[in-house]
């Protein structure tokens, strides 16, 4: 799935001619600590953070000028003087998997989305990615969840899906995760129409080991 389907399409932004005070007021009003910065043509030209502004204030304070001069300089300083210009972004047709990889690898709290002309068309935040994770795991639906490990080979997941279907059990979510043993994979299954004991009985022929039994029953998180 492309990130254009899950990104925030009208994110809060700052213009490059905003003063530090204006940017801080906007951050406080929107309860954020960083903002993408746009040019007058709507192009993404940088990112300004609360830390950038505080650092600029500290550097001004270290200079031998009066408090009045310090206050005036910070209040009139525009954010284009201190913003980060080396901004990582992605395109609307970037996959959700690739966005996740970029954000985790580079430890980003948000990722701007730009079109071919460099104009900002959206924003992806950690909160957006957590919502996607909730959807993938079926966290908003009632059901029975069971976790287990299986040998990582072709046909195993298909066999599990078939035995569930044959017993009229509806799959709400089916996620796989890496296991410390490279020959195995961890599965997290959430279903409707069966309790944990019955699932254990059905899946035992395909499962190497059951995980977290008895910890989650008919959950909705």
C-alpha positions as a printed NumPy array, in Angstrom:
array([[  0.   ,   0.   ,   0.   ],
       [  1.235,   3.494,  -0.854],
       [  1.773,   5.969,   1.977],
       [ -0.538,   8.462,   0.22 ],
       [ -3.464,   6.464,   1.625],
       [ -2.341,   6.923,   5.241],
       [ -0.426,  10.211,   5.367],
       [ -1.779,  13.391,   6.97 ],
       [ -2.73 ,  15.457,   3.934],
       [ -2.983,  18.874,   5.579],
       [ -0.119,  18.971,   8.084],
       [  0.761,  21.945,  10.227],
       [  3.637,  23.83 ,   8.595],
       [  5.734,  26.941,   9.061],
       [  6.878,  29.387,   6.406],
       [ 10.546,  30.192,   6.069],
       [  9.902,  33.856,   6.953],
       [  8.343,  33.019,  10.331],
       [ 10.196,  34.376,  13.327],
       [ 11.364,  32.028,  16.052],
       [  8.632,  33.353,  18.32 ],
       [  5.935,  32.674,  15.709],
       [  7.235,  29.152,  15.165],
       [  7.293,  28.431,  18.916],
       [  3.737,  29.732,  19.328],
       [  2.568,  27.479,  16.498],
       [  4.337,  24.454,  18.007],
       [  2.721,  25.127,  21.387],
       [ -0.734,  25.576,  19.839],
       [ -0.449,  22.314,  17.877],
       [  1.372,  20.393,  20.646],
       [  4.359,  19.481,  18.446],
       [  8.101,  20.063,  18.793],
       [  9.024,  20.318,  15.112],
       [  7.548,  21.643,  11.888],
       [  8.249,  21.263,   8.159],
       [  9.191,  24.613,   6.634],
       [  7.864,  25.739,   3.261],
       [  8.938,  28.439,   0.841],
       [  6.447,  30.976,  -0.515],
       [  5.872,  28.561,  -3.446],
       [  4.981,  25.662,  -1.126],
       [  8.277,  23.845,  -1.593],
       [  9.728,  21.933,   1.338],
       [ 12.909,  23.796,   2.262],
       [ 13.652,  22.644,   5.795],
       [ 12.565,  21.487,   9.231],
       [ 12.56 ,  23.627,  12.363],
       [ 12.579,  22.103,  15.847],
       [ 12.103,  23.473,  19.312],
       [ 15.728,  22.489,  20.014],
       [ 16.931,  24.584,  17.056],
       [ 15.266,  27.674,  18.509],
       [ 16.505,  27.021,  22.052],
       [ 20.03 ,  26.475,  20.718],
       [ 19.865,  29.796,  18.852],
       [ 18.707,  31.508,  22.041],
       [ 21.612,  29.986,  24.013],
       [ 24.128,  31.073,  21.38 ],
       [ 22.729,  34.603,  21.52 ],
       [ 22.944,  34.595,  25.319],
       [ 26.635,  33.643,  25.199],
       [ 27.486,  36.767,  23.233],
       [ 28.373,  39.912,  25.174],
       [ 25.263,  41.914,  24.365],
       [ 22.571,  43.285,  26.624],
       [ 19.473,  41.323,  27.601],
       [ 17.376,  43.773,  25.591],
       [ 19.486,  43.135,  22.497],
       [ 19.272,  39.381,  23.056],
       [ 15.491,  39.508,  23.331],
       [ 15.188,  41.654,  20.204],
       [ 17.514,  39.444,  18.169],
       [ 15.681,  36.217,  19.049],
       [ 12.21 ,  37.739,  18.568],
       [ 13.078,  39.026,  15.087],
       [ 15.235,  36.119,  13.915],
       [ 13.572,  34.189,  11.077],
       [ 13.653,  30.413,  11.164],
       [ 15.322,  30.123,   7.753],
       [ 18.546,  31.164,   9.514],
       [ 18.574,  28.188,  11.884],
       [ 16.384,  25.463,  10.362],
       [ 17.783,  22.146,   9.12 ],
       [ 17.911,  22.167,   5.33 ],
       [ 18.996,  18.571,   4.753],
       [ 15.503,  17.083,   4.98 ],
       [ 14.669,  13.424,   4.369],
       [ 11.367,  12.99 ,   2.52 ],
       [  9.484,  10.466,   0.412],
       [  7.049,  10.418,  -2.503],
       [  3.302,   9.666,  -2.241],
       [  3.824,   6.335,  -4.024],
       [  6.391,   5.116,  -1.473],
       [  5.235,   1.882,   0.143],
       [  4.307,   1.769,   3.822],
       [  7.056,  -0.824,   4.333],
       [  9.686,   1.5  ,   2.858],
       [  8.458,   4.44 ,   4.962],
       [  8.773,   2.269,   8.068],
       [ 12.311,   1.283,   7.099],
       [ 13.354,   4.91 ,   6.525],
       [ 11.849,   6.172,   9.786],
       [ 13.339,   3.365,  11.891],
       [ 16.762,   3.435,  10.224],
       [ 17.09 ,   7.211,  10.506],
       [ 15.212,   7.492,  13.843],
       [ 12.697,  10.012,  12.465],
       [  9.583,  11.114,  14.326],
       [  7.974,  12.257,  11.08 ],
       [  8.605,  12.04 ,   7.349],
       [  7.466,  14.743,   4.895],
       [  5.851,  13.572,   1.662],
       [  6.601,  15.666,  -1.431],
       [  5.593,  15.601,  -5.086],
       [  8.031,  15.621,  -8.021],
       [  8.35 ,  19.413,  -7.806],
       [  9.344,  19.324,  -4.145],
       [  6.029,  20.647,  -2.861],
       [  4.766,  19.242,   0.419],
       [  1.652,  17.101,  -0.077],
       [  1.536,  15.3  ,   3.245],
       [  3.275,  14.146,   6.385],
       [  3.74 ,  10.765,   8.049],
       [  4.238,  10.698,  11.809],
       [  5.004,   7.933,  14.288],
       [  1.372,   8.21 ,  15.359],
       [  0.258,   7.452,  11.792],
       [  2.498,   4.371,  11.727],
       [  1.141,   3.16 ,  15.091],
       [ -2.397,   3.416,  13.688],
       [ -1.344,   1.256,  10.747],
       [  0.136,  -1.285,  13.159],
       [ -3.166,  -1.377,  15.054],
       [ -5.014,  -2.075,  11.812],
       [ -2.615,  -4.832,  10.814],
       [ -2.926,  -6.539,  14.203],
       [ -6.717,  -6.195,  14.391],
       [ -6.413,  -4.374,  17.687],
       [ -9.809,  -2.641,  17.391],
       [-11.762,  -5.873,  16.883],
       [-12.996,  -8.393,  19.435],
       [-11.574, -11.859,  18.99 ],
       [ -9.257, -14.517,  20.338],
       [ -5.53 , -13.994,  19.829],
       [ -2.965, -16.771,  19.84 ],
       [  0.759, -16.625,  19.117],
       [  2.978, -19.475,  17.97 ],
       [  6.112, -20.352,  16.055],
       [  6.203, -22.397,  12.873],
       [  8.973, -23.737,  10.674],
       [  9.548, -21.197,   7.908],
       [  8.679, -23.204,   4.809],
       [  6.334, -22.893,   1.854],
       [  2.769, -24.032,   2.517],
       [  2.665, -23.71 ,   6.296],
       [  0.595, -20.512,   6.397],
       [ -1.673, -21.839,   3.638],
       [ -2.336, -25.013,   5.642],
       [ -3.171, -22.997,   8.75 ],
       [ -5.56 , -20.754,   6.81 ],
       [ -7.279, -23.799,   5.286],
       [ -7.87 , -25.592,   8.576],
       [ -9.35 , -22.403,  10.034],
       [-11.618, -21.932,   7.019],
       [-12.723, -25.59 ,   7.126],
       [-13.855, -25.014,  10.724],
       [-15.729, -21.767,   9.936],
       [-13.243, -19.636,  11.87 ],
       [-12.899, -16.068,  10.604],
       [ -9.402, -14.562,  10.525],
       [ -9.326, -10.977,  11.829],
       [ -5.559, -10.525,  11.58 ],
       [ -2.547, -12.684,  10.795],
       [  0.902, -11.146,  11.38 ],
       [  4.364, -12.682,  11.229],
       [  7.498, -11.599,  13.061],
       [ 11.158, -12.554,  13.055],
       [ 12.18 , -15.351,  15.409],
       [ 15.67 , -15.638,  16.985],
       [ 15.853, -18.985,  15.181],
       [ 16.185, -18.12 ,  11.449],
       [ 14.505, -21.412,  10.491],
       [ 11.295, -20.358,  12.244],
       [  8.841, -17.47 ,  12.202],
       [  6.559, -16.138,  14.937],
       [  2.873, -15.87 ,  14.02 ],
       [  0.266, -13.775,  15.809],
       [ -3.242, -14.835,  14.879],
       [ -6.495, -13.155,  15.858],
       [ -9.757, -14.931,  15.007],
       [-13.485, -14.875,  15.55 ],
       [-15.442, -18.047,  16.138],
       [-13.14 , -20.147,  18.333],
       [-11.64 , -20.145,  21.804],
       [ -7.995, -20.667,  22.644],
       [ -8.29 , -24.349,  23.569],
       [ -9.913, -25.22 ,  20.24 ],
       [ -7.291, -23.222,  18.313],
       [ -4.482, -25.094,  20.06 ],
       [ -6.086, -28.394,  19.092],
       [ -6.516, -27.37 ,  15.446],
       [ -3.096, -25.799,  14.973],
       [ -0.924, -28.281,  16.889],
       [ -0.03 , -30.312,  13.749],
       [  1.477, -27.204,  12.13 ],
       [  2.985, -25.411,  15.131],
       [  6.493, -25.776,  16.565],
       [  5.647, -23.999,  19.834],
       [  2.766, -21.974,  21.292],
       [  3.577, -18.587,  22.817],
       [  1.763, -16.484,  25.473],
       [ -1.098, -18.926,  25.966],
       [ -3.763, -17.697,  28.38 ],
       [ -2.6  , -14.071,  28.385],
       [ -5.125, -12.673,  25.911],
       [ -8.705, -13.843,  25.555],
       [-11.469, -12.104,  23.616],
       [ -9.449,  -8.934,  23.644],
       [-10.145,  -5.544,  22.22 ],
       [ -7.233,  -3.141,  22.647]])
